[in-house]
Amino acid sequence: MVNGHPAEFDEDADPVLEELNSMRLREISSKAISAILLMLLKWFKLSHILKYEYLTQLLLDANFLPLILKYFAHQDVDRAVDAKTDREELNFFHSCHLHSNQPPSPKDNPPSPSPSSPDSAAPPPIPTHRRSRSTPSSNPPSPTQPLKPSVDELGYPTGPLPASPLTSYSPRFFYTTTTLLRLLQKITKHHAHRSLLLVQYKSSTILRRHLKIPQPELRLYTLKLFKHQVPFCGRKWRQSNMRVITAVYLHVGCKLRDEWLAGGDVDGVVEEAVPVEQGWRGLVHWWHLREYRDEVEGTRLRERDKEGGHDEGGGGMGGEDGEKDVYDFFARELEKMGWGAGGASAQGSVQGDEDEEGGAEEGGRGASEWDGGPLQLEGWA
């Protein structure tokens, strides 16, 4: 398939062109999927925070973190920065230009040499002198080809900068990589358990390569991921990555009471990481039961309520069973504390029993202001 057209109609399909087209399809698919996930996370966060948490839990359970890290590990950043997978002659706008009312003139499109021409089959010229030993074996870059700028962890250039702005780069690579980094940052933000997973997967070695690219947004989200991991990394890692920590301090916004570098009670945070994650999942499940009870419990509860309504004297049992299913962890805890419906009813029954006993002892005496009767004020009849 070439730009949406099946290649089976072309008997002499170029294998290089087919490889470029498959790479192009993978780039477009990665860009679309990452953008859709990011937009869903943003919309769910604006709609309800527990919707956002539920989607992040689904991505975490689907092994999203190791999958994206594996994608970054097998990616050649130096080649992917300026990789070109689009052919100008197969471009959509070029095709529109060819079929327009003002097509390009033949002189604008010089014919490419055919493979059967005698010049293409000629061997390279034989050198007339021996190459000097001082001459490097690799060919120096042509003056027309711009140099690829590279920076260190702090953002300072490690080599000579190009004289003119770069016009040859891969927009899909930058967009997809930045979007995937933003997804990782949103999933692990304010979750110690997920940040510990990044440390366990040794993501710092993989993410460090993105700091060499002089693109501000790409570096920003990479440094944010490093910031989440710094409190849980050891002293040896901090000593060997002081330049990364300095870059995080310089380029990532920090709050006044942010303890990402000092650490604080790291041992306590690590011990409570799994219970806090389980608490988030329990809260999301409780919210689903409250808001989307029929969708969560499925048709089983609806059929049971319908059968209970047709039975003689069984209509109330179905409702009671449905109410019992709604009780979960949070309702039981509220009842234990006396704040739930069960606690209020128990307190009401106890208070009613005490009132009855007091009334029997008084032997018919009228209700006073201490028993809940009307308070008599002076001067009022």
The 8 nearest C-alpha neighbors of each residue, nearest first, counted from 0:
[[1, 5, 6, 4, 3, 2, 20, 17],
 [0, 2, 4, 3, 20, 6, 5, 17],
 [3, 1, 4, 0, 20, 89, 90, 91],
 [2, 4, 1, 0, 5, 6, 24, 20],
 [3, 5, 1, 0, 2, 6, 7, 8],
 [6, 4, 0, 7, 1, 3, 8, 9],
 [5, 7, 0, 9, 8, 1, 4, 12],
 [8, 6, 9, 5, 10, 0, 12, 4],
 [7, 9, 6, 10, 5, 12, 4, 11],
 [10, 8, 7, 6, 11, 12, 5, 13],
 [9, 11, 12, 8, 7, 6, 13, 5],
 [12, 10, 9, 13, 8, 14, 6, 7],
 [13, 11, 9, 10, 14, 6, 17, 16],
 [12, 14, 16, 15, 17, 11, 18, 9],
 [15, 13, 17, 16, 18, 12, 19, 11],
 [16, 14, 18, 17, 13, 19, 20, 12],
 [15, 17, 19, 13, 14, 18, 20, 12],
 [16, 18, 14, 20, 15, 19, 21, 13],
 [19, 17, 15, 21, 20, 16, 14, 22],
 [20, 18, 16, 22, 84, 17, 21, 23],
 [19, 21, 23, 17, 18, 22, 1, 16],
 [22, 20, 24, 18, 23, 19, 17, 25],
 [23, 21, 19, 25, 20, 24, 26, 18],
 [22, 24, 20, 26, 21, 25, 84, 19],
 [23, 25, 21, 27, 26, 22, 28, 20],
 [26, 24, 28, 22, 23, 27, 29, 21],
 [27, 25, 23, 29, 24, 28, 30, 22],
 [26, 28, 30, 24, 25, 29, 31, 23],
 [29, 27, 25, 31, 30, 26, 32, 24],
 [30, 28, 26, 32, 27, 31, 33, 25],
 [29, 31, 175, 27, 33, 28, 32, 34],
 [30, 32, 28, 34, 29, 33, 27, 35],
 [33, 31, 35, 29, 34, 30, 28, 36],
 [32, 34, 36, 30, 35, 31, 29, 178],
 [33, 35, 37, 31, 32, 36, 30, 38],
 [36, 34, 38, 32, 37, 33, 31, 39],
 [37, 35, 39, 33, 34, 38, 40, 32],
 [36, 38, 34, 40, 39, 35, 33, 41],
 [37, 39, 41, 35, 40, 36, 42, 34],
 [40, 38, 36, 42, 37, 41, 43, 35],
 [39, 41, 37, 43, 38, 42, 51, 44],
 [42, 40, 38, 44, 39, 43, 37, 45],
 [41, 43, 39, 45, 44, 40, 46, 38],
 [44, 42, 51, 46, 40, 45, 50, 41],
 [43, 45, 51, 48, 41, 42, 47, 46],
 [44, 46, 42, 43, 47, 41, 48, 51],
 [45, 47, 43, 44, 42, 48, 50, 51],
 [48, 46, 50, 44, 49, 45, 43, 51],
 [47, 49, 44, 51, 50, 52, 43, 46],
 [48, 50, 52, 51, 47, 283, 53, 286],
 [51, 49, 53, 47, 43, 48, 52, 54],
 [50, 52, 43, 44, 48, 49, 54, 53],
 [53, 51, 49, 55, 50, 54, 56, 48],
 [52, 54, 56, 50, 51, 55, 49, 57],
 [55, 53, 57, 51, 56, 52, 58, 50],
 [54, 56, 58, 52, 57, 53, 186, 59],
 [57, 55, 59, 53, 54, 58, 60, 52],
 [56, 58, 54, 60, 55, 59, 61, 53],
 [59, 57, 55, 61, 63, 56, 60, 54],
 [58, 60, 56, 61, 57, 62, 63, 55],
 [59, 61, 57, 62, 58, 56, 63, 55],
 [60, 62, 58, 59, 63, 57, 56, 64],
 [63, 61, 60, 59, 64, 65, 66, 58],
 [62, 64, 66, 58, 61, 59, 65, 67],
 [63, 65, 66, 67, 62, 68, 59, 183],
 [66, 64, 68, 67, 63, 62, 69, 200],
 [65, 67, 69, 63, 64, 68, 62, 70],
 [68, 66, 70, 69, 64, 65, 63, 71],
 [67, 69, 65, 71, 70, 66, 72, 64],
 [68, 70, 72, 66, 67, 71, 65, 73],
 [71, 69, 67, 68, 72, 73, 66, 74],
 [70, 72, 68, 74, 69, 73, 67, 205],
 [71, 73, 69, 70, 74, 205, 68, 75],
 [74, 72, 70, 71, 69, 75, 68, 76],
 [73, 75, 71, 72, 76, 70, 79, 69],
 [76, 74, 77, 78, 79, 73, 72, 71],
 [75, 77, 79, 78, 74, 80, 208, 209],
 [78, 76, 75, 79, 80, 81, 147, 212],
 [79, 77, 76, 80, 75, 82, 81, 74],
 [78, 80, 82, 76, 81, 77, 75, 172],
 [81, 79, 78, 169, 77, 168, 82, 76],
 [80, 82, 168, 169, 79, 167, 78, 83],
 [83, 81, 79, 169, 80, 78, 84, 168],
 [82, 84, 85, 81, 169, 168, 86, 167],
 [83, 85, 19, 23, 82, 86, 22, 20],
 [86, 84, 83, 87, 90, 23, 19, 89],
 [87, 85, 89, 88, 90, 84, 83, 16],
 [86, 88, 90, 89, 85, 93, 91, 92],
 [87, 89, 86, 90, 93, 94, 91, 85],
 [90, 88, 86, 87, 91, 94, 93, 2],
 [89, 91, 93, 87, 92, 88, 86, 94],
 [92, 90, 94, 93, 95, 89, 2, 96],
 [91, 93, 95, 94, 90, 96, 97, 89],
 [92, 94, 96, 90, 95, 91, 97, 88],
 [95, 93, 97, 91, 92, 96, 90, 98],
 [96, 94, 92, 98, 93, 97, 99, 91],
 [97, 95, 93, 99, 94, 98, 102, 92],
 [96, 98, 102, 94, 95, 99, 93, 103],
 [99, 97, 95, 96, 94, 102, 100, 101],
 [100, 98, 96, 101, 102, 97, 95, 94],
 [99, 101, 102, 98, 96, 97, 103, 95],
 [100, 102, 99, 103, 96, 97, 98, 104],
 [103, 101, 97, 99, 96, 100, 98, 104],
 [104, 102, 107, 105, 97, 101, 96, 108],
 [103, 105, 106, 107, 102, 108, 101, 97],
 [106, 104, 107, 108, 103, 109, 110, 102],
 [105, 107, 108, 104, 109, 103, 110, 102],
 [108, 106, 105, 104, 109, 103, 110, 102],
 [109, 107, 105, 106, 110, 104, 103, 111],
 [110, 108, 106, 107, 111, 105, 112, 104],
 [111, 109, 108, 112, 113, 105, 106, 107],
 [110, 112, 113, 109, 108, 114, 116, 119],
 [113, 111, 110, 114, 116, 119, 115, 118],
 [112, 114, 115, 116, 111, 119, 110, 117],
 [113, 115, 116, 119, 112, 120, 117, 118],
 [116, 114, 113, 117, 119, 120, 112, 118],
 [115, 117, 118, 113, 114, 119, 112, 120],
 [118, 116, 120, 119, 121, 115, 114, 113],
 [117, 119, 121, 120, 116, 115, 112, 122],
 [118, 120, 117, 121, 116, 114, 115, 112],
 [119, 121, 117, 118, 122, 116, 115, 114],
 [120, 122, 118, 119, 117, 123, 124, 116],
 [123, 121, 124, 120, 119, 125, 118, 117],
 [122, 124, 125, 121, 126, 120, 119, 118],
 [125, 123, 126, 122, 121, 127, 128, 118],
 [124, 126, 127, 123, 122, 128, 129, 121],
 [127, 125, 128, 124, 129, 130, 123, 122],
 [126, 128, 125, 129, 124, 130, 123, 131],
 [129, 127, 126, 130, 131, 125, 124, 132],
 [130, 128, 131, 127, 126, 132, 125, 134],
 [129, 131, 128, 132, 134, 126, 133, 136],
 [130, 132, 134, 133, 129, 135, 128, 136],
 [133, 131, 134, 130, 135, 136, 129, 137],
 [132, 134, 131, 135, 130, 136, 129, 137],
 [135, 133, 132, 131, 136, 130, 137, 138],
 [136, 134, 137, 133, 138, 132, 139, 131],
 [135, 137, 134, 138, 132, 133, 139, 130],
 [138, 136, 135, 139, 134, 140, 133, 141],
 [137, 139, 140, 136, 135, 141, 134, 142],
 [140, 138, 141, 137, 135, 142, 136, 134],
 [141, 139, 142, 138, 144, 143, 146, 145],
 [140, 142, 143, 144, 139, 145, 138, 146],
 [141, 143, 144, 140, 145, 139, 146, 161],
 [142, 144, 141, 145, 140, 146, 161, 163],
 [143, 145, 141, 142, 146, 140, 147, 167],
 [146, 144, 161, 143, 147, 142, 165, 163],
 [145, 147, 161, 148, 144, 160, 159, 140],
 [146, 148, 149, 145, 161, 160, 165, 77],
 [149, 147, 160, 146, 158, 150, 161, 156],
 [148, 150, 211, 156, 157, 212, 213, 147],
 [151, 149, 156, 211, 155, 157, 154, 213],
 [150, 152, 154, 153, 211, 155, 157, 156],
 [151, 153, 154, 210, 243, 242, 246, 211],
 [154, 152, 246, 151, 155, 242, 243, 245],
 [155, 153, 150, 151, 152, 156, 213, 210],
 [154, 156, 150, 151, 153, 157, 152, 149],
 [157, 155, 150, 158, 149, 151, 154, 148],
 [156, 158, 150, 149, 151, 155, 159, 148],
 [159, 157, 156, 160, 149, 148, 150, 147],
 [160, 158, 161, 157, 148, 156, 146, 149],
 [159, 161, 148, 158, 162, 146, 156, 147],
 [162, 160, 163, 146, 145, 159, 164, 148],
 [161, 163, 160, 164, 145, 159, 165, 146],
 [162, 164, 161, 165, 145, 160, 166, 146],
 [165, 163, 166, 162, 161, 145, 167, 160],
 [164, 166, 167, 163, 168, 145, 161, 147],
 [165, 167, 168, 164, 163, 145, 81, 169],
 [166, 168, 165, 81, 169, 83, 82, 145],
 [167, 169, 81, 80, 166, 170, 82, 165],
 [168, 170, 81, 172, 171, 80, 82, 83],
 [171, 169, 173, 172, 174, 168, 80, 175],
 [170, 172, 174, 169, 173, 175, 26, 30],
 [173, 171, 175, 169, 170, 174, 176, 80],
 [174, 172, 176, 170, 171, 175, 177, 169],
 [173, 175, 171, 177, 172, 176, 178, 170],
 [176, 174, 30, 178, 172, 177, 173, 171],
 [177, 175, 179, 173, 178, 174, 172, 180],
 [176, 178, 180, 174, 217, 179, 175, 173],
 [179, 177, 181, 175, 180, 176, 174, 33],
 [180, 178, 182, 176, 181, 177, 175, 33],
 [179, 181, 183, 177, 182, 178, 220, 184],
 [180, 182, 184, 178, 179, 183, 185, 177],
 [183, 181, 179, 185, 184, 180, 186, 178],
 [182, 184, 180, 186, 181, 185, 187, 179],
 [183, 185, 181, 182, 187, 186, 188, 224],
 [184, 186, 182, 188, 183, 187, 181, 55],
 [185, 187, 183, 184, 55, 188, 182, 193],
 [188, 186, 193, 184, 190, 194, 185, 183],
 [187, 189, 185, 190, 184, 186, 227, 194],
 [190, 188, 191, 187, 227, 194, 186, 193],
 [191, 189, 187, 188, 192, 193, 194, 276],
 [192, 190, 194, 193, 272, 195, 189, 269],
 [191, 193, 272, 195, 194, 190, 273, 196],
 [194, 192, 196, 187, 195, 191, 190, 197],
 [193, 195, 191, 197, 196, 192, 187, 228],
 [196, 194, 198, 192, 193, 197, 199, 191],
 [195, 197, 199, 193, 194, 198, 200, 192],
 [198, 196, 194, 200, 195, 199, 202, 201],
 [199, 197, 195, 201, 196, 200, 202, 228],
 [198, 200, 196, 197, 201, 195, 202, 194],
 [199, 201, 197, 198, 202, 196, 65, 68],
 [202, 200, 198, 199, 203, 204, 197, 205],
 [201, 203, 205, 204, 200, 197, 206, 198],
 [204, 202, 206, 205, 201, 207, 225, 198],
 [203, 205, 202, 207, 206, 201, 208, 72],
 [206, 204, 202, 203, 207, 72, 208, 71],
 [205, 207, 203, 208, 209, 204, 202, 221],
 [206, 208, 209, 204, 205, 210, 203, 211],
 [209, 207, 210, 206, 211, 205, 76, 204],
 [210, 208, 211, 207, 206, 212, 218, 221],
 [209, 211, 208, 212, 218, 207, 152, 151],
 [212, 210, 150, 209, 149, 151, 208, 213],
 [211, 213, 210, 214, 209, 149, 150, 218],
 [214, 212, 150, 211, 215, 149, 154, 148],
 [213, 215, 217, 212, 216, 218, 173, 210],
 [216, 214, 218, 217, 219, 213, 212, 220],
 [217, 215, 219, 218, 214, 220, 177, 221],
 [218, 216, 177, 214, 219, 215, 220, 221],
 [217, 219, 221, 215, 216, 210, 220, 222],
 [220, 218, 216, 222, 221, 217, 215, 223],
 [221, 219, 223, 222, 218, 217, 180, 181],
 [220, 222, 218, 224, 223, 219, 217, 225],
 [223, 221, 225, 219, 224, 220, 247, 218],
 [224, 222, 220, 226, 225, 221, 219, 227],
 [223, 225, 221, 227, 222, 226, 184, 220],
 [226, 224, 222, 228, 223, 227, 229, 221],
 [225, 227, 223, 224, 229, 228, 222, 247],
 [228, 226, 224, 225, 229, 194, 223, 230],
 [229, 227, 225, 226, 231, 230, 194, 198],
 [228, 230, 232, 226, 231, 227, 225, 259],
 [231, 229, 262, 259, 228, 232, 260, 265],
 [232, 230, 229, 228, 233, 195, 265, 198],
 [233, 231, 229, 230, 236, 228, 234, 237],
 [234, 232, 236, 235, 237, 231, 230, 229],
 [233, 235, 237, 236, 238, 232, 239, 231],
 [236, 234, 238, 237, 233, 239, 232, 240],
 [235, 237, 239, 233, 234, 238, 240, 232],
 [238, 236, 234, 240, 235, 239, 241, 233],
 [237, 239, 235, 236, 240, 241, 234, 233],
 [238, 240, 236, 237, 241, 235, 242, 234],
 [241, 239, 237, 243, 242, 238, 236, 244],
 [240, 242, 244, 243, 238, 237, 239, 245],
 [243, 241, 245, 244, 240, 152, 246, 153],
 [242, 244, 246, 240, 245, 241, 152, 247],
 [243, 245, 241, 247, 246, 242, 248, 240],
 [246, 244, 242, 248, 243, 247, 241, 249],
 [247, 245, 243, 249, 153, 248, 244, 250],
 [246, 248, 244, 251, 245, 250, 249, 222],
 [249, 247, 245, 246, 250, 251, 244, 253],
 [250, 248, 246, 247, 251, 245, 252, 153],
 [249, 251, 247, 246, 248, 252, 219, 222],
 [252, 250, 247, 248, 249, 253, 223, 219],
 [251, 253, 250, 254, 248, 249, 247, 223],
 [254, 252, 257, 251, 255, 248, 256, 259],
 [255, 253, 257, 256, 252, 258, 259, 251],
 [254, 256, 257, 253, 258, 252, 259, 260],
 [257, 255, 254, 258, 253, 259, 261, 263],
 [256, 258, 254, 255, 259, 253, 260, 261],
 [259, 257, 261, 262, 260, 256, 263, 230],
 [258, 260, 230, 262, 257, 261, 229, 226],
 [259, 261, 262, 258, 230, 229, 257, 226],
 [262, 260, 258, 263, 259, 230, 257, 264],
 [261, 263, 230, 260, 258, 259, 265, 264],
 [262, 264, 265, 261, 258, 259, 230, 260],
 [263, 265, 267, 266, 268, 262, 269, 261],
 [264, 266, 268, 267, 263, 262, 269, 230],
 [267, 265, 269, 268, 264, 270, 271, 263],
 [266, 268, 270, 269, 265, 264, 271, 272],
 [267, 269, 265, 271, 266, 270, 272, 264],
 [270, 268, 272, 266, 267, 271, 265, 191],
 [271, 269, 267, 268, 272, 266, 273, 274],
 [270, 272, 268, 274, 269, 273, 275, 267],
 [273, 271, 192, 269, 275, 191, 270, 274],
 [272, 274, 276, 275, 271, 192, 277, 270],
 [275, 273, 277, 271, 276, 272, 278, 270],
 [274, 276, 278, 272, 277, 273, 271, 279],
 [277, 275, 273, 279, 278, 274, 272, 280],
 [278, 276, 274, 280, 275, 279, 281, 273],
 [277, 279, 275, 281, 276, 280, 274, 282],
 [280, 278, 282, 276, 277, 281, 283, 275],
 [279, 281, 277, 283, 278, 282, 284, 276],
 [280, 282, 278, 284, 279, 283, 285, 277],
 [281, 283, 285, 279, 280, 284, 278, 286],
 [282, 284, 286, 280, 281, 285, 49, 287],
 [285, 283, 281, 287, 286, 282, 280, 288],
 [286, 284, 282, 288, 287, 283, 281, 289],
 [285, 287, 289, 283, 284, 288, 290, 282],
 [288, 286, 284, 291, 290, 285, 289, 283],
 [289, 287, 292, 285, 286, 291, 290, 284],
 [288, 290, 286, 287, 292, 291, 285, 325],
 [289, 291, 287, 288, 292, 286, 285, 293],
 [292, 290, 287, 294, 288, 293, 289, 295],
 [291, 293, 288, 295, 294, 289, 290, 296],
 [294, 292, 296, 295, 297, 291, 298, 300],
 [293, 295, 297, 291, 292, 296, 298, 287],
 [296, 294, 292, 297, 293, 291, 288, 287],
 [295, 297, 293, 294, 292, 300, 299, 298],
 [298, 296, 294, 299, 295, 293, 300, 301],
 [297, 299, 301, 300, 302, 296, 293, 294],
 [300, 298, 302, 297, 301, 303, 296, 304],
 [299, 301, 303, 302, 298, 304, 296, 297],
 [302, 300, 298, 304, 303, 299, 305, 293],
 [303, 301, 305, 299, 304, 300, 298, 306],
 [302, 304, 300, 306, 305, 301, 307, 299],
 [305, 303, 307, 301, 317, 302, 306, 300],
 [304, 306, 302, 308, 303, 307, 301, 309],
 [305, 307, 303, 309, 308, 304, 302, 310],
 [306, 308, 314, 317, 304, 313, 310, 305],
 [307, 309, 314, 305, 306, 310, 304, 313],
 [310, 308, 306, 307, 311, 305, 314, 313],
 [311, 309, 313, 307, 308, 312, 306, 314],
 [312, 310, 313, 309, 314, 308, 307, 315],
 [311, 313, 314, 310, 315, 316, 308, 307],
 [312, 314, 310, 316, 307, 311, 315, 308],
 [313, 315, 308, 307, 316, 317, 312, 310],
 [314, 316, 318, 313, 317, 319, 312, 307],
 [317, 315, 319, 313, 318, 314, 320, 307],
 [316, 318, 307, 320, 304, 319, 315, 314],
 [319, 317, 321, 315, 316, 320, 322, 314],
 [318, 320, 316, 322, 321, 317, 315, 323],
 [321, 319, 323, 317, 322, 318, 316, 324],
 [322, 320, 318, 324, 319, 323, 317, 325],
 [321, 323, 319, 325, 320, 324, 318, 326],
 [322, 324, 320, 321, 325, 326, 319, 318],
 [325, 323, 321, 322, 326, 320, 327, 319],
 [324, 326, 322, 323, 327, 321, 288, 289],
 [327, 325, 324, 323, 330, 331, 328, 322],
 [326, 328, 330, 329, 325, 331, 285, 324],
 [327, 329, 331, 330, 332, 326, 281, 285],
 [328, 330, 332, 331, 327, 333, 285, 326],
 [331, 329, 333, 332, 327, 328, 326, 334],
 [332, 330, 334, 328, 333, 329, 335, 327],
 [331, 333, 335, 329, 334, 330, 328, 336],
 [334, 332, 339, 330, 336, 338, 331, 335],
 [333, 335, 339, 337, 331, 342, 336, 332],
 [334, 336, 332, 333, 337, 331, 342, 338],
 [335, 337, 333, 334, 338, 332, 342, 339],
 [336, 338, 342, 334, 335, 339, 333, 343],
 [339, 337, 333, 336, 334, 342, 343, 340],
 [338, 340, 334, 333, 342, 341, 337, 343],
 [339, 341, 343, 342, 344, 338, 334, 337],
 [340, 342, 344, 339, 343, 334, 345, 337],
 [341, 343, 337, 345, 339, 334, 340, 344],
 [344, 342, 346, 340, 345, 341, 347, 339],
 [343, 345, 347, 341, 346, 342, 348, 340],
 [346, 344, 342, 348, 347, 343, 341, 349],
 [345, 347, 343, 349, 344, 348, 350, 342],
 [348, 346, 344, 350, 345, 349, 351, 343],
 [347, 349, 351, 345, 350, 346, 344, 352],
 [350, 348, 346, 352, 351, 347, 345, 353],
 [349, 351, 347, 353, 348, 352, 346, 354],
 [352, 350, 348, 354, 349, 353, 347, 355],
 [351, 353, 355, 349, 354, 350, 348, 356],
 [354, 352, 356, 350, 351, 355, 357, 349],
 [353, 355, 351, 357, 352, 356, 358, 350],
 [356, 354, 358, 352, 357, 353, 351, 359],
 [355, 357, 353, 359, 358, 354, 352, 360],
 [358, 356, 354, 360, 355, 359, 353, 361],
 [357, 359, 355, 361, 356, 360, 354, 362],
 [360, 358, 356, 362, 357, 361, 355, 363],
 [361, 359, 357, 362, 358, 356, 363, 355],
 [360, 362, 358, 359, 364, 363, 357, 365],
 [363, 361, 359, 360, 364, 358, 357, 365],
 [362, 364, 361, 365, 358, 359, 360, 366],
 [363, 365, 361, 362, 366, 358, 367, 360],
 [366, 364, 363, 367, 372, 361, 358, 370],
 [365, 367, 372, 370, 364, 368, 371, 369],
 [368, 366, 372, 370, 369, 365, 371, 373],
 [367, 369, 372, 374, 371, 370, 373, 366],
 [368, 370, 367, 371, 372, 366, 374, 373],
 [371, 369, 367, 368, 366, 372, 354, 357],
 [370, 372, 368, 369, 367, 373, 366, 374],
 [373, 371, 368, 367, 366, 370, 374, 369],
 [374, 372, 368, 375, 371, 367, 366, 370],
 [373, 375, 368, 376, 372, 367, 371, 369],
 [376, 374, 373, 377, 379, 368, 380, 367],
 [375, 377, 379, 374, 378, 380, 373, 368],
 [378, 376, 379, 375, 380, 374, 373, 368],
 [377, 379, 376, 380, 375, 374, 373, 368],
 [378, 380, 377, 376, 375, 374, 373, 368],
 [379, 378, 377, 376, 375, 374, 373, 372]]
